[in-house]
Amino acid sequence: MGIIEQAQEQILNIIGKANPQAVEMIKNLFQQFGGVDGIIKKFQDSGYKEMVQSWISKGANTPISAEQINQIFGNEKVKNIAQKIGVNPDLVAQQLAQYLPIVIDKLTPDGQPPTASNILSHAVNVAKGLFGKK
């Protein structure tokens, strides 16, 4: 595991304190699609370039629906994640719709996908933001 993957794991663990089950879903999604870059590419290839760009940029995040999650990743991938975690596929789609924009936003500091040089320092800022320490 490279430094970017380790840092992504740290950020997901920090976010996981709010909803550990959602983080397991996102980790599974990252494994299936090759991390943040793979997720971004999947959105772009599926016709949701503007949506995912809103999560990467510094502006407000465009919301996504559970139905759109199923369209983008496919019902089978969502079902596979649900089986691995032991939950209903509808819950997976709902949780991904709720948390994926936040995670992508947090993992793309300065409007760019994570790099080894910026993600570790960004993990500290994410932790501060989530736990109210400034």
Secondary structure, DSSP 8 states (H G I E B T S, - for coil): --HHHHHHHHHHHHHHTT-HHHHHHHHHHHHHHTHHHHHHHHHHHTT-HHHHHHHHSSS------HHHHHHHH-HHHHHHHHHHHTS-HHHHHHHHHHHHHHHHHHTSGGGS---HHHHHHHHHHHHHHHTT--
